[in-house]
Amino acid sequence: MRVGVTLALFIATTSSAFAGGGFEIVIPGRPGVPIIINGVDASYAVVEGDWGLGRGTHVEPTIYGGRYIDPVPRVGHYYPSAGRMPGYGRLEVEPPANRRLPQPAESYHQSWSAQSAPLPAQSNVPVDPPEIIYAPRDYRRGPPDLPR
């Protein structure tokens, strides 16, 4: 009996070491955002194989239940040179050459300008005053008398 319990415990503890090589069911993190693996929508599908950032080697995964996604979706590009009408958008109608033209629009003109701020009022100081020459002070006779 002890041997059977020991063997069952040993098998149960070592089976978790082999769990990394099994399969995974892919569940998207946000609804409406598909999980694309090599051009296949793997949302809610079974993925089998060792791959990803945690492995040192890259093995091509096997996806069971995914659906193929076109790498270049057909979004309805419009090329006028093809001669076909666009799938959606405004309807382009070429007017006839002999139609009655509308009245010409009235003339319209608008302009902007910029200038400096006006100068302040002029003072009594001339624009180009003469240079001021400081005479050397002679303190040998004492400091000059200051008004009190």
Helices and strands as residue ranges (DSSP letters): H 2-15, G 16-21, E 23-25, E 36-37, E 40-41, E 46-48, E 62-64, E 67-68, G 80-82
